[in-house]
Amino acid sequence: MFKVIALVAALAATAGAVGAQATGTYKATAKAGAKTTGAKRHKIVKRESAAALQAEAKIPEATARATALKQVPAGSSVKKYELEREHGTLIYSYDLTVPGRTGIEEIAVSALDGSLVAREHETPKMEKKEAALEAKEKKAKK
């Protein structure tokens, strides 16, 4: 049973990687398999689904989390995380709180090989600016 699931995941990851190379992103409509006509045909949303990203990831989230937590002092905790593609690289992105320090440590771990990709300290001011930018992007997508 496990071998069948692993095989299906591997096939999905391969298909997803081929599609991502061809277009840069996955294309999805509001409903999978929905017919589109006229003007609606051109309104294709470019984004990757969580399932597609998860199928492509080779490293379990728990392993990536352990790698991220090794980068900060003991007692630090994960505030939030997400699996995403940044600059063409599939990563687990972690926002960590560190005792005695304001802001967050943002740590990116490769979802393909588990290596540390990036580490950056964000001050509360930087966090606020980033949140405003994300809200603006989200509003623009609608």
DSSP file (Angstrom, degrees, kcal/mol; ACC not computed):
  #  RESIDUE AA STRUCTURE BP1 BP2  ACC     N-H-->O    O-->H-N    N-H-->O    O-->H-N    TCO  KAPPA ALPHA  PHI   PSI    X-CA   Y-CA   Z-CA
    1    1 A M     >        0   0    0      0, 0.0     4,-2.1     0, 0.0     5,-0.2   0.000 360.0 360.0 360.0 -47.1    0.0    0.0    0.0
    2    2 A F  H  >  +     0   0    0      1,-0.2     4,-2.7     2,-0.2     5,-0.2   0.887 360.0  54.1 -62.0 -38.6    2.8    2.5    1.0
    3    3 A K  H  > S+     0   0    0      1,-0.2     4,-2.3     2,-0.2    -1,-0.2   0.879 107.2  50.9 -63.8 -37.3    4.6    1.7   -2.3
    4    4 A V  H  > S+     0   0    0      2,-0.2     4,-2.5     1,-0.2    -1,-0.2   0.922 111.6  47.1 -65.6 -43.8    1.5    2.5   -4.3
    5    5 A I  H  X S+     0   0    0     -4,-2.1     4,-2.6     2,-0.2    -2,-0.2   0.915 112.4  49.8 -63.6 -43.3    1.1    5.8   -2.5
    6    6 A A  H  X S+     0   0    0     -4,-2.7     4,-2.4     2,-0.2    -1,-0.2   0.896 111.0  49.9 -62.6 -39.9    4.8    6.6   -3.0
    7    7 A L  H  X S+     0   0    0     -4,-2.3     4,-2.5     2,-0.2    -2,-0.2   0.920 111.0  48.4 -65.0 -44.2    4.5    5.8   -6.7
    8    8 A V  H  X S+     0   0    0     -4,-2.5     4,-2.4     1,-0.2    -2,-0.2   0.916 112.5  49.1 -62.3 -43.1    1.5    8.0   -7.1
    9    9 A A  H  X S+     0   0    0     -4,-2.6     4,-2.4     2,-0.2    -2,-0.2   0.902 111.2  49.9 -63.2 -41.2    3.3   10.9   -5.3
   10   10 A A  H  X S+     0   0    0     -4,-2.4     4,-2.3     2,-0.2    -2,-0.2   0.911 111.5  48.0 -65.1 -42.1    6.4   10.4   -7.5
   11   11 A L  H  X S+     0   0    0     -4,-2.5     4,-2.5     2,-0.2    -2,-0.2   0.901 112.2  49.5 -64.5 -40.8    4.3   10.5  -10.7
   12   12 A A  H  X S+     0   0    0     -4,-2.4     4,-2.7     2,-0.2    -2,-0.2   0.898 110.9  50.0 -64.6 -40.3    2.4   13.6   -9.5
   13   13 A A  H  X S+     0   0    0     -4,-2.4     4,-2.5    42,-0.3    -2,-0.2   0.905 111.4  48.6 -65.4 -40.9    5.7   15.3   -8.7
   14   14 A T  H  X S+     0   0    0     -4,-2.3     4,-2.2     2,-0.2    -2,-0.2   0.932 113.7  45.7 -64.8 -45.9    7.1   14.5  -12.1
   15   15 A A  H  X S+     0   0    0     -4,-2.5     4,-2.3     1,-0.2    -2,-0.2   0.903 114.0  49.7 -63.6 -41.0    4.0   15.7  -13.9
   16   16 A G  H  X S+     0   0    0     -4,-2.7     4,-2.5     2,-0.2    -2,-0.2   0.894 109.8  50.5 -65.0 -40.3    4.0   18.8  -11.7
   17   17 A A  H  X S+     0   0    0     -4,-2.5     4,-2.1     2,-0.2    -1,-0.2   0.896 110.7  49.2 -65.9 -39.8    7.7   19.5  -12.4
   18   18 A V  H  X S+     0   0    0     -4,-2.2     4,-1.9     2,-0.2    -2,-0.2   0.930 113.5  46.5 -64.6 -45.0    7.2   19.2  -16.1
   19   19 A G  H  X S+     0   0    0     -4,-2.3     4,-2.0     1,-0.2     5,-0.4   0.891 111.7  51.5 -63.6 -39.4    4.1   21.5  -16.0
   20   20 A A  H  X S+     0   0    0     -4,-2.5     4,-2.6     1,-0.2    -1,-0.2   0.878 109.3  50.2 -66.5 -37.3    6.0   24.0  -13.9
   21   21 A Q  H  < S+     0   0    0     -4,-2.1    -1,-0.2     1,-0.2    -2,-0.2   0.874 111.6  49.0 -68.0 -36.0    9.0   24.0  -16.3
   22   22 A A  H  < S+     0   0    0     -4,-1.9    -2,-0.2    -5,-0.2    -1,-0.2   0.881 131.8  12.6 -72.4 -37.5    6.7   24.6  -19.3
   23   23 A T  H  < S-     0   0    0     -4,-2.0    -2,-0.2    -5,-0.1    -3,-0.2   0.585  90.6-122.6-118.1 -14.2    4.7   27.5  -17.8
   24   24 A G  S  < S+     0   0    0     -4,-2.6     2,-0.3    -5,-0.4    -4,-0.1   0.057  91.8  34.0  89.0 -26.3    6.5   28.7  -14.7
   25   25 A T  S    S-     0   0    0     -6,-0.3     2,-0.3    22,-0.1    -2,-0.1  -0.955  90.2 -98.5-148.3 165.9    3.4   28.0  -12.6
   26   26 A Y        -     0   0    0     -2,-0.3    21,-1.4    -3,-0.1     2,-0.5  -0.625  35.1-138.4 -82.4 150.3    0.5   25.6  -12.5
   27   27 A K  E     +A   46   0A   0     -2,-0.3     2,-0.4    19,-0.2    19,-0.2  -0.943  27.7 169.9-112.6 132.1   -2.7   26.9  -14.1
   28   28 A A  E     -A   45   0A   0     17,-2.3    17,-1.2    -2,-0.5     2,-0.2  -0.996  21.2-147.9-140.2 144.6   -6.0   26.2  -12.3
   29   29 A T        -     0   0    0     -2,-0.4    15,-0.1    15,-0.2     3,-0.1  -0.556  43.1 -93.7-100.4 174.5   -9.5   27.4  -12.8
   30   30 A A  S    S+     0   0    0     -2,-0.2     2,-0.5     1,-0.2    -1,-0.1   0.881 116.5  29.7 -57.7 -39.5  -12.1   27.9  -10.0
   31   31 A K  S >  S-     0   0    0      3,-0.0     3,-2.0     4,-0.0    -1,-0.2  -0.986  91.5-118.8-123.5 128.3  -13.4   24.3  -10.6
   32   32 A A  T 3  S+     0   0    0     -2,-0.5     3,-0.1     1,-0.3    -4,-0.0  -0.424 101.0  11.5 -62.6 132.8  -11.2   21.6  -11.9
   33   33 A G  T 3  S+     0   0    0      1,-0.3    -1,-0.3    -2,-0.1     2,-0.1   0.465  90.7 149.2  79.9   0.5  -12.6   20.3  -15.2
   34   34 A A    <   -     0   0    0     -3,-2.0     2,-0.3     1,-0.1    -1,-0.3  -0.439  48.6-121.1 -69.3 139.6  -15.0   23.3  -15.6
   35   35 A K        -     0   0    0     -2,-0.1     2,-0.4    -3,-0.1    -1,-0.1  -0.606  26.8-158.9 -79.5 140.3  -15.7   24.3  -19.1
   36   36 A T        +     0   0    0     -2,-0.3     2,-0.3     5,-0.1    -7,-0.0  -0.968  11.8 179.1-122.0 138.6  -14.9   27.9  -19.9
   37   37 A T    >   -     0   0    0     -2,-0.4     3,-1.3     0, 0.0     4,-0.5  -0.915  47.4 -14.1-133.1 160.5  -16.3   29.8  -22.8
   38   38 A G  G >  S-     0   0    0     -2,-0.3     3,-1.1     1,-0.3     4,-0.5  -0.162 128.2  -5.0  54.1-134.8  -15.9   33.3  -24.2
   39   39 A A  G >  S+     0   0    0      1,-0.3     3,-1.1     2,-0.2     4,-0.4   0.805 129.6  65.1 -63.4 -31.1  -14.2   35.8  -21.9
   40   40 A K  G X  S+     0   0    0     -3,-1.3     3,-1.3     1,-0.3    -1,-0.3   0.798  88.2  69.1 -64.4 -27.3  -14.0   33.3  -19.1
   41   41 A R  G <  S+     0   0    0     -3,-1.1    -1,-0.3    -4,-0.5    -2,-0.2   0.844 100.1  48.3 -59.4 -33.4  -11.7   31.2  -21.1
   42   42 A H  G <  S+     0   0    0     -3,-1.1     2,-1.3    -4,-0.5    -1,-0.3   0.514  89.7  86.3 -86.8  -5.7   -9.0   33.8  -20.8
   43   43 A K    <   +     0   0    0     -3,-1.3     2,-0.5    -4,-0.4    -1,-0.2  -0.576  56.6 155.3 -96.9  72.2   -9.4   34.3  -17.0
   44   44 A I        -     0   0    0     -2,-1.3     2,-0.4   -15,-0.1   -15,-0.2  -0.865  39.2-133.1-101.3 129.0   -7.1   31.5  -15.9
   45   45 A V  E     -A   28   0A   0    -17,-1.2   -17,-2.3    -2,-0.5     2,-0.9  -0.675  11.6-145.9 -84.0 129.8   -5.6   31.8  -12.5
   46   46 A K  E     +A   27   0A   0     -2,-0.4     2,-0.3   -19,-0.2   -19,-0.2  -0.845  50.2 110.9 -99.3 105.3   -1.9   31.2  -12.2
   47   47 A R        -     0   0    0    -21,-1.4     2,-0.5    -2,-0.9   -22,-0.1  -0.972  61.0-114.3-164.4 160.5   -1.1   29.6   -8.9
   48   48 A E        -     0   0    0     -2,-0.3     2,-0.1   -23,-0.1    37,-0.1  -0.857  30.4-127.7-103.9 135.4    0.1   26.4   -7.5
   49   49 A S     >  -     0   0    0     -2,-0.5     4,-2.2     1,-0.1     5,-0.2  -0.425  19.7-118.5 -77.5 156.0   -2.2   24.3   -5.3
   50   50 A A  H  > S+     0   0    0      1,-0.2     4,-2.7     2,-0.2     5,-0.2   0.877 115.9  54.2 -59.9 -38.0   -1.0   23.1   -1.9
   51   51 A A  H  > S+     0   0    0      2,-0.2     4,-2.2     1,-0.2    -1,-0.2   0.892 107.5  49.6 -65.2 -39.5   -1.5   19.5   -3.1
   52   52 A A  H  > S+     0   0    0      2,-0.2     4,-1.2     1,-0.2    -2,-0.2   0.914 113.2  46.4 -66.4 -42.1    0.7   20.1   -6.2
   53   53 A L  H  X S+     0   0    0     -4,-2.2     4,-1.5     1,-0.2     3,-0.4   0.927 112.4  50.2 -64.5 -44.5    3.5   21.6   -4.0
   54   54 A Q  H  < S+     0   0    0     -4,-2.7    -2,-0.2     1,-0.2    -1,-0.2   0.880 107.6  54.0 -62.8 -38.1    3.2   18.9   -1.4
   55   55 A A  H  < S+     0   0    0     -4,-2.2   -42,-0.3     1,-0.2    -1,-0.2   0.818 110.4  47.5 -65.7 -29.2    3.5   16.2   -4.1
   56   56 A E  H  < S+     0   0    0     -4,-1.2    -1,-0.2    -3,-0.4    -2,-0.2   0.747  89.2 101.0 -83.3 -25.1    6.7   17.8   -5.4
   57   57 A A     <  -     0   0    0     -4,-1.5    55,-0.2     1,-0.1   -44,-0.1  -0.370  46.8-174.4 -65.2 136.2    8.3   18.1   -2.0
   58   58 A K        +     0   0    0     53,-2.7    54,-0.2    -2,-0.1    -1,-0.1   0.606  66.8  68.0-103.4 -18.2   10.9   15.4   -1.2
   59   59 A I  S    S-     0   0    0     52,-2.1    55,-0.1     2,-0.0    54,-0.1  -0.887  86.4-119.1-106.9 130.5   11.6   16.4    2.4
   60   60 A P    >>  -     0   0    0      0, 0.0     4,-1.9     0, 0.0     3,-0.5  -0.343  23.5-119.4 -63.9 149.1    8.9   16.0    5.1
   61   61 A E  H 3> S+     0   0    0      1,-0.2     4,-2.7     2,-0.2     5,-0.2   0.870 112.8  58.8 -58.2 -38.1    7.8   19.2    6.8
   62   62 A A  H 3> S+     0   0    0      1,-0.2     4,-2.0     2,-0.2    -1,-0.2   0.868 105.7  48.8 -61.4 -36.9    9.0   17.8   10.2
   63   63 A T  H <> S+     0   0    0     -3,-0.5     4,-1.9     2,-0.2    -1,-0.2   0.915 112.4  47.5 -68.2 -43.4   12.6   17.4    8.9
   64   64 A A  H  X S+     0   0    0     -4,-1.9     4,-2.3     1,-0.2    -2,-0.2   0.887 110.1  53.6 -64.7 -38.9   12.5   21.0    7.4
   65   65 A R  H  X S+     0   0    0     -4,-2.7     4,-2.7     1,-0.2    -1,-0.2   0.916 107.2  50.8 -61.4 -43.9   11.2   22.3   10.7
   66   66 A A  H  X S+     0   0    0     -4,-2.0     4,-1.4     1,-0.2    -1,-0.2   0.897 109.7  50.9 -62.1 -39.9   14.0   20.6   12.7
   67   67 A T  H  < S+     0   0    0     -4,-1.9     4,-0.5     2,-0.2    -1,-0.2   0.920 111.7  47.5 -62.4 -44.2   16.5   22.2   10.3
   68   68 A A  H >< S+     0   0    0     -4,-2.3     3,-1.4     1,-0.2     4,-0.3   0.917 109.9  51.9 -63.6 -44.2   15.0   25.7   10.8
   69   69 A L  H >< S+     0   0    0     -4,-2.7     3,-1.0     1,-0.3    -1,-0.2   0.761 100.1  63.6 -67.5 -24.3   14.9   25.3   14.6
   70   70 A K  T 3< S+     0   0    0     -4,-1.4    -1,-0.3     1,-0.2    -2,-0.2   0.699  95.3  62.2 -69.0 -18.3   18.6   24.4   14.6
   71   71 A Q  T <  S+     0   0    0     -3,-1.4    -1,-0.2    -4,-0.5    -2,-0.2   0.576 103.3  52.9 -84.3 -10.1   19.3   27.9   13.2
   72   72 A V  S <  S-     0   0    0     -3,-1.0     3,-0.1    -4,-0.3     4,-0.1  -0.813  96.2 -82.7-125.2 162.5   17.9   29.7   16.3
   73   73 A P    >   -     0   0    0      0, 0.0     3,-1.4     0, 0.0    -1,-0.1  -0.187  57.7 -85.7 -62.1 155.7   18.5   29.6   20.0
   74   74 A A  T 3  S+     0   0    0      1,-0.2     3,-0.1    -4,-0.1    -4,-0.0  -0.276 115.2  41.7 -57.1 146.1   16.7   27.0   22.2
   75   75 A G  T 3  S+     0   0    0      1,-0.4    -1,-0.2    -3,-0.1     2,-0.1   0.327  83.2 130.2  93.3  -6.8   13.3   28.1   23.3
   76   76 A S    <   -     0   0    0     -3,-1.4    -1,-0.4    -7,-0.2     2,-0.3  -0.423  40.2-159.7 -74.8 155.8   12.4   29.5   19.9
   77   77 A S  E     -B   97   0B   0     20,-1.9    20,-2.7    -3,-0.1     2,-0.6  -0.965  23.3-104.0-140.5 157.0    9.1   28.5   18.3
   78   78 A V  E     -B   96   0B   0     -2,-0.3    18,-0.2    18,-0.2     3,-0.1  -0.680  27.2-177.3 -81.0 120.8    7.5   28.4   14.9
   79   79 A K  E     -     0   0B   0     16,-3.4     2,-0.3    -2,-0.6    17,-0.2   0.882  69.9 -25.6 -82.5 -45.1    4.9   31.3   14.6
   80   80 A K  E     -B   95   0B   0     15,-1.3    15,-2.9     2,-0.0    -1,-0.4  -0.974  60.5-169.7-161.0 160.9    3.8   30.2   11.1
   81   81 A Y  E     -B   94   0B   0     -2,-0.3     2,-0.3    13,-0.2    13,-0.2  -0.979   1.8-174.7-149.8 162.3    5.1   28.2    8.1
   82   82 A E  E     -B   93   0B   0     11,-1.7    11,-3.1    -2,-0.3     2,-0.6  -0.987  27.4-124.2-155.5 154.1    4.1   27.5    4.5
   83   83 A L  E     +B   92   0B   0     -2,-0.3     2,-0.3     9,-0.2     9,-0.2  -0.899  52.3 146.2 -97.6 122.0    5.3   25.5    1.6
   84   84 A E  E     -B   91   0B   0      7,-2.7     7,-3.3    -2,-0.6     2,-0.6  -0.926  49.8-110.5-150.6 170.3    5.8   27.8   -1.3
   85   85 A R  E     +B   90   0B   0     -2,-0.3     2,-0.5     5,-0.2     5,-0.2  -0.954  32.8 179.6-110.8 121.8    7.9   28.5   -4.4
   86   86 A E  E >  S-B   89   0B   0      3,-2.5     3,-2.2    -2,-0.6    -2,-0.0  -0.987  71.2 -14.4-124.0 125.7   10.2   31.5   -4.2
   87   87 A H  T 3  S-     0   0    0     -2,-0.5    -1,-0.1     1,-0.3     3,-0.1   0.848 129.8 -53.3  53.0  37.4   12.4   32.4   -7.1
   88   88 A G  T 3  S+     0   0    0      1,-0.2     2,-0.5   -64,-0.1    -1,-0.3   0.434 115.3 114.5  82.8  -0.7   11.8   29.0   -8.7
   89   89 A T  E <   -B   86   0B   0     -3,-2.2    -3,-2.5    21,-0.0     2,-0.6  -0.895  65.1-132.1-108.8 131.0   12.8   27.1   -5.6
   90   90 A L  E     +B   85   0B   0     -2,-0.5    21,-2.6    -5,-0.2    22,-0.5  -0.699  43.0 166.6 -79.8 119.8   10.4   25.0   -3.6
   91   91 A I  E     -BC  84 110B   0     -7,-3.3    -7,-2.7    -2,-0.6     2,-0.6  -0.915  44.6-128.7-134.9 156.9   10.8   25.9    0.1
   92   92 A Y  E     -BC  83 109B   0     17,-3.0    17,-2.5    -2,-0.3     2,-0.5  -0.952  33.4-156.4 -96.3 123.4    9.4   25.6    3.5
   93   93 A S  E     -BC  82 108B   0    -11,-3.1   -11,-1.7    -2,-0.6     2,-0.4  -0.914  10.0-167.8-107.6 124.2    9.3   29.1    4.8
   94   94 A Y  E     -BC  81 107B   0     13,-3.1    13,-2.5    -2,-0.5     2,-0.6  -0.920  17.1-158.3-116.5 135.3    9.3   29.5    8.6
   95   95 A D  E     -BC  80 106B   0    -15,-2.9   -16,-3.4    -2,-0.4   -15,-1.3  -0.966  25.7-171.6-105.1 117.4    8.6   32.6   10.8
   96   96 A L  E     -BC  78 105B   0      9,-2.8     9,-2.5    -2,-0.6     2,-0.4  -0.896  19.3-141.2-116.4 139.3   10.2   31.9   14.2
   97   97 A T  E     -B   77   0B   0    -20,-2.7   -20,-1.9    -2,-0.4     7,-0.1  -0.816  17.4-155.9 -94.4 138.9    9.9   33.8   17.4
   98   98 A V    >   -     0   0    0      3,-0.4     3,-1.8     5,-0.4   -22,-0.1  -0.962  23.8-110.0-118.2 127.5   13.2   34.0   19.4
   99   99 A P  T 3  S+     0   0    0      0, 0.0     3,-0.1     0, 0.0   -23,-0.1  -0.272 101.3  12.4 -57.0 134.8   13.1   34.7   23.1
  100  100 A G  T 3  S+     0   0    0      1,-0.2     2,-0.4     0, 0.0     0, 0.0   0.573 109.8  96.9  78.6   8.7   14.4   38.1   24.1
  101  101 A R    <   -     0   0    0     -3,-1.8    -3,-0.4     2,-0.1    -1,-0.2  -0.995  66.4-133.7-134.4 134.3   14.3   39.4   20.5
  102  102 A T  S    S+     0   0    0     -2,-0.4     2,-0.1    -5,-0.1    20,-0.1  -0.418  71.5  19.4 -80.2 161.9   11.7   41.5   18.8
  103  103 A G  S    S-     0   0    0     -2,-0.1    -5,-0.4    20,-0.1     2,-0.3  -0.356  92.3 -75.1  78.6-161.8   10.5   40.6   15.3
  104  104 A I  E     - D   0 122B   0     18,-2.3    18,-3.2    -7,-0.1     2,-0.6  -0.924  22.5-124.7-134.6 158.9   10.9   37.2   13.7
  105  105 A E  E     -CD  96 121B   0     -9,-2.5    -9,-2.8    -2,-0.3     2,-0.6  -0.936  25.9-154.9 -99.1 122.9   13.6   35.1   12.1
  106  106 A E  E     -CD  95 120B   0     14,-3.6    14,-2.4    -2,-0.6     2,-0.4  -0.898  16.6-178.3-101.5 120.2   12.5   34.1    8.7
  107  107 A I  E     -CD  94 119B   0    -13,-2.5   -13,-3.1    -2,-0.6     2,-0.5  -0.971  12.6-159.0-124.9 131.0   14.2   30.8    7.6
  108  108 A A  E     -CD  93 118B   0     10,-2.7     9,-3.1    -2,-0.4    10,-1.5  -0.930   7.9-172.0-111.8 130.5   13.8   29.1    4.3
  109  109 A V  E     -CD  92 116B   0    -17,-2.5   -17,-3.0    -2,-0.5     7,-0.2  -0.978  31.1-109.6-122.5 132.5   14.6   25.4    3.9
  110  110 A S  E  >  -C   91   0B   0      5,-3.0     4,-1.3    -2,-0.4   -19,-0.3  -0.377  16.5-155.2 -61.2 130.8   14.6   23.6    0.6
  111  111 A A  T  4 S+     0   0    0    -21,-2.6   -53,-2.7     1,-0.2   -52,-2.1   0.488  92.5  53.9 -83.3  -3.9   11.7   21.1    0.2
  112  112 A L  T  4 S+     0   0    0    -22,-0.5    -1,-0.2   -54,-0.2   -21,-0.1   0.815 130.2   3.5 -98.2 -38.2   13.8   19.2   -2.3
  113  113 A D  T  4 S-     0   0    0      2,-0.1    -2,-0.1   -54,-0.1    -3,-0.0   0.434  90.8-117.0-130.8  -0.7   17.0   18.5   -0.3
  114  114 A G     <  +     0   0    0     -4,-1.3     2,-0.1     1,-0.2    -3,-0.1   0.559  63.6 143.6  79.8   7.5   16.5   19.9    3.2
  115  115 A S        -     0   0    0      1,-0.1    -5,-3.0    -6,-0.1     2,-0.4  -0.433  60.5 -99.8 -81.5 156.7   19.3   22.5    2.9
  116  116 A L  E     +D  109   0B   0     -7,-0.2    -7,-0.2     1,-0.2     3,-0.1  -0.624  40.5 176.7 -72.8 125.1   19.2   25.9    4.4
  117  117 A V  E     -     0   0B   0     -9,-3.1     2,-0.3    -2,-0.4    -8,-0.2   0.824  58.9 -11.4 -99.5 -42.6   18.2   28.4    1.6
  118  118 A A  E     -D  108   0B   0    -10,-1.5   -10,-2.7     2,-0.0    -1,-0.4  -0.995  47.4-165.1-158.6 155.8   17.9   31.7    3.4
  119  119 A R  E     +D  107   0B   0     -2,-0.3     2,-0.3   -12,-0.2   -12,-0.2  -0.970  18.1 165.3-146.4 131.3   17.8   33.3    6.9
  120  120 A E  E     -D  106   0B   0    -14,-2.4   -14,-3.6    -2,-0.3     2,-0.5  -0.994  30.3-134.3-148.6 138.1   16.7   36.8    7.6
  121  121 A H  E     -D  105   0B   0     -2,-0.3     2,-0.5   -16,-0.2   -16,-0.2  -0.820  21.9-160.5 -91.4 129.7   15.7   38.8   10.7
  122  122 A E  E     -D  104   0B   0    -18,-3.2   -18,-2.3    -2,-0.5    -2,-0.0  -0.952   7.5-144.3-112.8 123.9   12.6   40.9   10.2
  123  123 A T     >  -     0   0    0     -2,-0.5     4,-2.5   -20,-0.2     5,-0.2  -0.330  34.2-101.8 -73.4 164.1   11.9   43.7   12.6
  124  124 A P  H  > S+     0   0    0      0, 0.0     4,-2.2     0, 0.0     5,-0.2   0.876 125.9  53.6 -55.3 -36.7    8.3   44.5   13.6
  125  125 A K  H  > S+     0   0    0      2,-0.2     4,-2.0     1,-0.2     5,-0.1   0.912 109.2  47.3 -64.4 -42.7    8.4   47.4   11.1
  126  126 A M  H  > S+     0   0    0      2,-0.2     4,-2.5     1,-0.2    -1,-0.2   0.889 110.5  52.7 -65.4 -39.5    9.5   45.1    8.3
  127  127 A E  H  X S+     0   0    0     -4,-2.5     4,-2.6     2,-0.2    -2,-0.2   0.917 108.9  49.6 -61.1 -44.1    6.8   42.5    9.3
  128  128 A K  H  X S+     0   0    0     -4,-2.2     4,-2.1     1,-0.2    -1,-0.2   0.907 111.5  48.6 -62.8 -42.7    4.1   45.2    9.1
  129  129 A K  H  X S+     0   0    0     -4,-2.0     4,-2.1     2,-0.2    -1,-0.2   0.907 112.2  48.8 -64.0 -42.9    5.4   46.4    5.7
  130  130 A E  H  X S+     0   0    0     -4,-2.5     4,-2.5     1,-0.2    -2,-0.2   0.904 109.9  51.4 -64.4 -41.8    5.4   42.8    4.4
  131  131 A A  H  X S+     0   0    0     -4,-2.6     4,-2.2     1,-0.2    -1,-0.2   0.895 109.9  50.0 -62.6 -40.2    1.9   42.1    5.7
  132  132 A A  H  X S+     0   0    0     -4,-2.1     4,-2.0     2,-0.2    -1,-0.2   0.899 111.0  49.2 -64.7 -40.8    0.6   45.2    3.9
  133  133 A L  H  X S+     0   0    0     -4,-2.1     4,-2.4     2,-0.2    -2,-0.2   0.910 111.0  49.2 -65.3 -43.2    2.3   44.2    0.7
  134  134 A E  H  X S+     0   0    0     -4,-2.5     4,-2.4     1,-0.2    -2,-0.2   0.892 110.7  50.7 -63.7 -39.8    0.8   40.7    0.9
  135  135 A A  H  X S+     0   0    0     -4,-2.2     4,-2.2     2,-0.2    -1,-0.2   0.894 110.3  49.9 -64.2 -39.6   -2.7   42.1    1.5
  136  136 A K  H  X S+     0   0    0     -4,-2.0     4,-2.1     2,-0.2    -2,-0.2   0.912 111.8  47.7 -64.6 -43.6   -2.3   44.4   -1.5
  137  137 A E  H  X S+     0   0    0     -4,-2.4     4,-1.6     2,-0.2    -2,-0.2   0.896 111.3  51.0 -64.1 -41.0   -1.3   41.4   -3.7
  138  138 A K  H  X S+     0   0    0     -4,-2.4     4,-0.9     1,-0.2    -2,-0.2   0.903 110.8  48.4 -63.6 -41.3   -4.2   39.3   -2.4
  139  139 A K  H >< S+     0   0    0     -4,-2.2     3,-0.6     1,-0.2    -1,-0.2   0.888 109.3  53.1 -66.1 -39.6   -6.6   42.2   -3.2
  140  140 A A  H 3< S+     0   0    0     -4,-2.1    -1,-0.2     1,-0.2    -2,-0.2   0.813 102.5  59.0 -66.2 -30.5   -5.2   42.6   -6.7
  141  141 A K  H 3<        0   0    0     -4,-1.6    -1,-0.2     1,-0.3    -2,-0.2   0.783 360.0 360.0 -69.8 -27.1   -5.6   38.9   -7.4
  142  142 A K    <<        0   0    0     -4,-0.9    -1,-0.3    -3,-0.6    -2,-0.2   0.488 360.0 360.0 -75.8 360.0   -9.4   39.1   -6.8
